[in-house]
Amino acid sequence: MENGPEKQVKVYRAADAPERSLAGESVAVIGYGNLGRSAALNLRDSGVKVQIGNREDEYAARARAEGFEVAPIARAAAEDIVFVLLPDEVIPEIFPREIAPALRPGSAIAFGSGYSLAFGLIRPPDTVDVLLVAPRMAGSAARTRYLAGAGFWACVGVEADRSERAQQRMLGLADALGVLRAGAVEMSAAVEASLDLFVEQTMGSLLGMAIMIAFDVGREAGIPAEALVMEMYMSGEMEVVFKSFRESGFFRSSEEHGPTAVFGGLTRTLEMDREAMAKSFRTVLDDIRSGAFAKRFQDEARQGYPMLDVARAMMHGPSPITDAEERLRSLAGVPAPPPEEPGRAGT
């Protein structure tokens, strides 16, 4: 299949944001979870007036302890700009009941993910601006990079402009978050949602399965489990590889590896069934774009997350890989990672 001409993407930087883009406007961050907390702190540090919309739970308590005014979601949604950072599957339930009725004409609703808009799971009122500001960075890292002055990438767009200030608001929000220090790629909510899910469900799944299979096959052949987890990721070499992808480019970064790695990697890649893998990836993308995946995931949420319970049992239960990681840390005198803090889970 031949590729058609690629559309040139637009990238926004700090110079593209008008001065005082959010002057006189207050922002409600809906959800003080992982990304919501970092977003709220970044916005406040950028001089934006921020209120938190959250149910009464440990996240609301943490927001208050960190100096924010916290209100019920239905009240916070009456602010000038409402930035929704709830989990994807929760938004379709909360939005029509607590957010949409409170939105004022001329205000703006912004989403940290295109998921709900892309698959028709919500319908914003036709009296408000609809914005996409979707960070490509986990919550804690988004905060760390903001504080370091580095910023982080995001996907942004205007889905509806009812105030004639939607573009200004979108850029102002991205700028205050720290996004425009790195760059913001313009795209629709539909493209952002497909992009996000596609990479997670193809490259992410393949990489995860490759690690598990390599671990099992290596142990069968007598390679120590600790050596396998060290070689695959705990040494930090893989982080350097991905960093070199970013800085030098995917292909050109190969020059940083020795001839053995280049020869072995190239020949084994050529042995793989590329067309079978491409066919599988196309099937995944078609399933995502059709809305079938979103339907299954919403059903999963309504049923109480049975599949996610299985995944969490794997993530937090005993496993040879986890045991090997713990032994390697102990042998190297490296402390175990701290327990998860309140506000780190979810979005």
N, C-alpha and C positions, 0 to 999 in steps of 0.2 A: 504493500500500500504506500503510495507516494504522499509525502507531506505537502500540504498546501502552504501558501505564503503565510509566515507568522506575523501577527499583528504586533506592532511596536508598543511596548508597555510604557506607561507614564510613571515616573518616580518623583515623589515630592521630597524636598529637603527643607531645612529650617528657613531658608530664604523665601520659600513659597508661602509661608504663613503670614497673613497680614498682621501688622502690629496691633496688639491689644485685641486679638480676635475674639476673646471671650469676655471682654470688658463689660461689666454690669450683669453678667449672667452667672447663675449658680448651677452647679452640677450635682445631681443625685447619682451616686454609685449604688446600683441595686445588686446586693450580694457582697459580703465581706469575707469571701473565701480566699483561696490562693491568689488568683489574679485580681480579684476585687480589692483586696487589701493593698497590694502593690500599686494598683492604679490610683486608689484614693490617696495614698501617701505621696505618690509622684505628683498628682494634680495639686495637692495642697502645698507641696514644696515649690511648685511653680506659680503660686499666688492665686490659685483658683479657689473660690468658695465651694466647699464640698460638704454634702450631707450624705449619710449612709441610710439606705433602705434595706432593712433586714428583719426577719422574724426574731422573736426573743429566744436566743440560744447563746452558745458560747462564743459565736462569731460576733454577735451584737455586743456582748460583754467586752470582748477584746477591742472592738472599735471605740467604745466609750472610754476604755482605759487608755487608749492611744489618742484621746482628745477630740474625737468626732461626735457630732450630734447624730443620734440614731433615731430613726422614725419608722413606723410601720411602712411597708412597701407602698400601700395605697396612698399614704400621705406624701412620701418622698417623691412619688411619680408626678407631683404637681410642680416640680422645679422646672427651670428653663431648659435644661438639657438633662435627659435621663439616660444613663449609661448602664445597660443591662449586662451584667457579668455573672448570671446564674448558669448552672449546668444546662447544656443544650436541651435535654429531655424534659427539664422542669419548666422551661419558658412557656411551652404551649398551655400548660395548666395555669400558671400564675398570670400570664399576660392578659387574657381577656377578663379575668376576674378582679385583679388588683392594680394593673398598670394602665391598660387602655382607658378605663373610665376616668382616670385622674389626669390624663394628659390634657394640657391646655392648648387651644388653637394657637398656632404660631410657635409652639415649643418644638423641641427636637428629641427624637428617640434614637439612641445609638446602640449598636449591638457589637459585642466582642467576638461574635461568630456569625457567619451567614446562614447557619443551619436552619433556624426556624423560618426565616424569610425564603430561603431557597426551595424548601419543600412544602410551602404553603401551609405551615403549621400555625401561623398567626397572621392576622391582618391588621396592621396599624391603621388608625383613623386617617382619613384623607385631609386632615387639617394640620398635620404636623410634618416636620422634616424627618426623613428616615435616613440614618447614616450607618455606615459600616466602619468600625475601627477595630481591627482584629489583630492583636499582637502575635508575632511569631516567636514568642519567648515565654517560658514558664514563669509563673508569678514571682517566685523569690528571685530568679535571675533578672527579671524585668526591673525589680527594685535595685538590685546590686549594680546593674549596668547603668541605671539612672544616676545613682550616687557616684559612680565612677566617671560620669560625664560621657559615657560611650553611647548610650541609647540602644535601641533595638528595632529591628524591622517589624513592619506590620502591613497588612492588606487593608486598604481604605477605599471608600466609595460613597457616593450619594445616590440613594435609591429613590428619594423623592425630595423635591425642593418646593416647599409651600411658603417659606418665609422670605425667599430670595436671599437668604444668608446661609443656606445649607453648606455650601462649599467652604465658606469662611469658618463656620462652626466645626466642620469635620477637620479642617487643617489646624484650627486652634486646639481642639481636643488632642489630636495626634502630637502636636508640638508640646503641649503641657505634659503629656505622658512621657515624653522623652523620645518618642518614635522618630521624629524628623532629624534627630542628630545622626541617625543611621540612614533611614530611608523608608518611605511608604510607597508601596506599589498599588496603583489604582486598579480596581477590578470590581465586578458586581458581586453581590452576595451569593448568587448561584455559582459563579466560578470559584469563589473563595471556599465555599462548602465542599464542592467537588474536589478541589485541590487538597484541602485538609484531609478529608476522608480517604482519598485515593492514595496519598503517600503513606498514611498510617496503615492502610489495609493491604498494601503491596510491599513496598520497600521495608516498612516496619515489621510486618509479619514475616517476611523472608529472612531478615536479619535475625529476628528472635529465634526462628526455627533453626537457622544455620548454627547459632551458638549452642542450642540444646543438642543438636545432632552431633556437632563436632565434639562436644563434651562427652557424650555417650560413646562415640566411636573411639575417641582417644583413650578413654579409660579402659575400654575393651582391649585395646592394644598395649596396655600397661603403662601409659603415660600418667604420672601422678595428677590427681584432680586439682591440687593446688597449682601445679604448673600450668594446667589448661586455663583456669580462670585468670591466672596472671598474664598469660600470653594473649588471651582474647581481649581483655579489657582492663584488668585491675592494675596493670603496669602504667596505664595512661597513654600508651603508644597509639591506641585507636583514636583518642581525643586529638592527638597531634596530627594523625592522618586526616581527620575531618577538618581540622583547623587549616591544614595545607590545601584541602579542597577549596575552602573559602578564600584563602589568600592567593594561591597560585593558580587555581583552576583544577577541575576534576582530572583532566588528562595530563596537564603539565606538571601536576604535583608528583606524578610517577617518577620524575627525574630525581626526587629526593630519596628514592628507594634504591637498593642495590640491584645489580643485574639478576641475582638469584630470584628476588621477589618479583621483578618485572617479568622475567621469563616464565616462572611458575604461574603467576597470576594470569598472564596472557594466554598461555597454552591451556590452562584449565577453563578459562572463560570460553575459549573457542570450542571446547568439548561439550559445553552445556547446550541444551536444546533451547535456543533463544526464541524460536517461533512459538514453542509450547508455552514458554513463560509469558511472552507478549500476548498470546491468546488468553491466558489466564488473567492477565492484568486488564485486558480490554473488557473481559466479562465482569470483573470487579467494578470498573468505571461505569459500564452500562447499568449495572445494578444500583450504583450510587445515584447516577443521574436520573434514573427512572423514579426515584423516591422509594424503591422497595426496601433499601437498607434502613432509611429513616422510619418506615412503617414498622419494620421488625424491631428497631430499637425502642420506639414508643411503646410497642406491645411488651417488650422486655421491662420497661419502667412500670407499666400498669400492673404487671404480674409480680412486682417486688424484686426485680433484678435476679432471677435464678441463675442466669449465666454469669453475671458479675460475681455472685457468691462463689461460684466454682473458681473463677479467676482469682478472687481474693484469697481463697483457701490455698491456691497454688502459690500466690505471692507471699503469704505470711506463714504458711505451714512449713514443715521440715522438708528439705530436699538435698540431694547430694551436692548440687551447685551451691546452695546457701551454706551448707556445712563446709565446703571447700573454701569459700570466701572467708568464713569466720576463722578457720584454721590458719589461713594465710595471713590475715590481719594479726592474729595472736602471735604467730611465729615472727612477724616483722615488727611487733610492738606497736601496731597501729590501733588506736582506740576504735571501738565499734561506733557506727553512726548513731547520733542521738535519736531518741524517740520522736515521732512526729509531733510537732507543736500544734496547738489550736489555731485554726485559720489556715493551715497548710493544705487541707484536703479540698477536693472539688475545685471549682473555678474560683 
